[in-house]
Amino acid sequence: MAQEKARDLLIVGLRNAHAMEVQARELMERQSGRLDDFPKVKARVRQHLDETNTQIKRLEKCLSGLGESASTVKDTAMSFVANMAALGHAVAADEVLKNTFANNAFEHYEIAAYKSLLTLARQAGVAAASDELERSLREEEQMAQWIDDNIADVTLGYLAKEERAAA
């Protein structure tokens, strides 16, 4: 009974994670197009965008292995939310800072989601999903660390840009 309940919760969680990664993809696609003044950030966002597309495929593989598929409704809703969030930051003069702060929080949200999914996969006895989820977790942890390591550089880069604009 507990293993069956864990499997059911894992399926819901995998669908939610798929929608979460669709949201992340939309955000990064919007952000990367406006990062020309921050080439280091742009390159890392593009790299993580590629990782995110792979993560989406991994989640689809996990769902397929359980005889399930992603939720189109959840994916569409999260895509809409991502586009609205990106639009909200795009009008701000300090967009790169707001995006950095939001991305830092979002990466930690994803880390927590993958840790929860790994726990459910173990409880459900779904080892194949665990391997896929573990890879995605490591990528999210690496991106979160990169953001954390670069907050000062992004802030100073923004400051320099503002000083040039004021001169």
N, C-alpha and C positions, 0 to 999 in steps of 0.2 A: 504493500500500500504506500509506504513512504517513498519507495523508488518510483512508483507510478506518479505520485504527486510531484516529485522532483522533476520528472520528465515533462509533465504538463507545464510546470512553471518555467522550465528551461525553454520550451517552445515559445511561450509568451515573451520571455526575456530575449530570445534570439530575434524575434520579430521587432521588439522594441529597439534592440541594438542595431538592427538593419536600418530602421528609420533614423536612429541617432547618427549613423554613419552617412546616410543620405543627407541629413541636415549638415553634417560637417563638410561633406563634399561641396554642397551649395555655398556654404560660407567661404570656404577656401577658394573656390572658383571666382567668387565676387571679389574677395580681398586681393588675390594675386594679380588681378588686372589693374589694381591701383597702388602697387608697391614699387613703381619704377625708381622712386627716390631712396628706396631701401633694398638694394639688390641682394644683400645677404639674407634678409628676411624673406624676400620674394623666392629665392632659390630654395630655402628650407620649406616654405609653404607649398611650393610646387612638388618637392620631394614627398612631403607628407600627404599631399593630394593623391599622388601615385600609390602610396601605402594605403590610403583610405579606400581607393578603388579596389585594391587587393583584399582589404578587410571585408568589404561588401561581398565580394565573391566567396570569401571564407565563410561568412555567415550564411550565405545561400547554400553552400556545400553542407554546412552543419544542419540546416533546416531540411535540405533534401535527404540527408542521411537518416533523418527522423520521419521521412515521408510527408514533410510539410513544405510550405513556401512562405515567402515574405508577405507582409500585409501592404497591399497597394494603398489602402486608405491611410495607414500610419505613415507610409513613405511620403505620400502627397502632402499630408498635413505638416510633417516636419520640414519638407522642402519649402513650403510656404512660409513657415516660421523663420527659417534660415534666411530667406530672401528679404523678409521684413526687417530682420535684425541687421543684415548687411546694409540695407537702405538707410536705416536709422543712423548707423555709424558713418556712412558715406558723406553725409552732410556736415559732419563735425570737422572743424579745422584740425583737431588732434585725433583724427581717425586712426592712425597707426597705433597710438597709445591705447585708445579704447579697444581696438581689436586685439592688441597684445594682452590686455587684462582679461578680456572675454575669452580669448583662446586659452589662456592659462587655466581659467576656471573650467572651460569645456573639456580640456585634456584630463583634468582630474575627475570630472564626471565620467568620462569614458573609462578611465582606469578603474574606478569603483564599479562600473557596470560590468566590465570584463572579469573582475575578481568575483563578483556575485555569480556570473554565468559559469565560471570555472567551478565554483562551489556546487552549483546545481548539477553541472555535468558529472562531477564526481559522485554526487548522491544518486544520480540517475543511472550511473554505470555506463556513461557514454564517453569512452576513452578517445574515440576519434575526434569528437568535438573539443575535448580538452586540449589536444595538440594544436588545433587551429586557433582556439581562443588564446592560448598561451602566447603564440606568435604575435597576435594582434595586441595583447596586453603589453608585451615588450616594446612594440613600436610606439604605443601611446605613452609609455613611461619615458622613452627616449625623447619624444617630442616635448613632453612636459618639462623634462630636464633642460632641453635646448632653450625653450621659452624662458624658463627661470634664469638660466645662465646669461641670457641676452637682454633682459629687461633694461638694465642700465645702458647698454649700447643703443638700444632702440630709443630710449628717452633722450640720451645725449645727441643722437642723430636728429631727432625731432627738434631739439633745442637749436642745433646748428642750422637746420633748415629755416626755422623761424627767425634766427638772427640774420641770415642771408636775406630773407624776404624784407626785413625791417631796414636793412642798410641801404 
